[in-house]
Amino acid sequence: MNEWKTVAKFGDPMLASISQGLLESNGIRAEIYGEVSSYPSFNVAEQNIELRVNAEDYESALSILAASDKAE
C-alpha cells in the first residue's frame, strides 16, 4: 500500500489544482485533500488544502514545486 505525504498546503483551491497539474504533467500522481469546506474563507486563513503525493515521489515533487515557487 502506498503512503501519501503532504508536499504543500494551500488556502486557495485553484493554486492547489495548478500545482497538482504541474506534478502530474511531470509524471507524479498527486491528490488534493481538504478542498471542500462550507466556509471558503476558513481554507484561506488556515491553509487547510493539502497536496499529497506517494512517499516515493516526495523529494521529486518538492523539487518541482520549489522550481515554481509553490513549495511548502
Steps between C-alpha positions, in 0.01 A plus 500: 500500500627848413572753771388855415698803617394863500726689264326841522214679675273762348217732593392541137354193324604636160867517601477145633355387166769678301771335709331163463500543123867599505595185689285275284646649182837388639378144559425531872155399619361762739178522702330799659354462850285742699379701203132494595393730781172671569708801608735584210670781696602241760714322240680823412571591862607152609649361177298182548540372145778242474672372189624147560723267301628146545786492747736369229430813289526749788851634433440533126171677565667745739762581236240560231286720724801692631596581143156656455497675842216284631691293755385447856 
